Amino acid sequence: MQLGPADYLIWIVSFALEAYVVVCLAFHKDTFRYFSLNLYMLAAALVTLGHYLTFHTYGYSSMQYRYFYYYSESLLIILIYFTVMELYQHVFREMNVSRYIRGAAALLLIATAFFSYAVVRQNKDHLTSRFVVELGQNLYFVGVVLTYLLWGAILKLRETRTRLIQLVLALGVYFSATAGTYALRNLFPGLQESFLRWVPPLIGTWLPLAWAYTFSKIPEDARLATARLMVRAR
Amino acid sequence: MIVASLICVFSIAAFLQFFVWHCRSIIASSRRVELSERVREVAGIESRDFNGEDFHRLLQLVRLCPDRGDDRGEIRAVGTYYGLLNVLGRIARQTIPPIAAWAEQERESCSYFAAVALDRRISYSRDLFTQQIADRL
């Protein structure tokens, strides 16, 4: 398979945006305030670079590329779970429930790993790409549910920090779009070669783009009433 | 298959909601900004309220002003949101009027956002002009 200019462009844009978020956080001295998010963006930038190098060295249909693709995807999913938990900690900061959130995060991770293991064990004789699609769909869907719950907590607690609100909403868009794409791939495998080939890379650029915007444009002390988002704007 | 279908439907619904809220969070920051008389003059808008149809005209005026370089991303995001609202409004006009009315209100908010962007760019070009004059002197 040959790469077109659009593929290269998406790769370059993704890498640049992910690196920009890491630099932006360091520049504003927010690296440790959003540590998991920073770690996720750093890992995403390295994975984007790794995809490019593996593709060029071994080719699209090689086992090396496939292994790298799916293992790095799993690593990123674990890191993004930590990011969601970090956002939960920010929202519940004043309630002093960090200990419980850390416990819940560890439990969730173990449960996800166990679920993945169970699915792998059941499918070990026919570990096809269809199974990988199904697993990705389930993991991202858990992300959608977690983000939805977090958004519910933000509304309930009348959270007003604009940065936090935009970070969570961008994450919601990313999770739901990715889970939806995986589900569509599962339902209509034929779409993979045409329409759905372009969707995951484009969604991949959304998250660093939205977060780059938030970190560079929205100051930490900016406030926004969430009620304004739920009812008509005026 | 059933699980995949449910996930698909739920994810699409969640995606639309999150996307709308995200765009609103960008627009909401401009709603608190009071517009200057100057921008109303330039845009030829006399009443306090903006029309959804004004968006493209305001955006053309924004593009005529010198680029500040820091508002391109949000203008593009709101432009995409406006495009989606247009499609939704057209579809819902005949079938679900309340949704069409909601889309129209959102389009008005987009126009207000474009007016705020125009106001900022006018101020920026004035500052540039003043700076140039000062440099020459």
Interface residues (C-beta under 8 A of the other chain):
Chain A: E134 Q137 N138 F141 V144 T147 Y148 W151 T162 I165 Q166 L169 A170 G172 V173 F175 S176 A177 A179 G180 Y182 A183 L184 N186 L187 L209 A210 Y213 K217 A222 L224 R228 L229 M230 R232 A233 R234
Chain B: M1 A4 S5 I7 C8 F10 S11 I12 A14 F15 Q17 F18 F19 W21 H22 R24 S25 I26 I27 A28 S29 R31 D70 G73 E74 A77 W102 Q105 E106 E108 S109
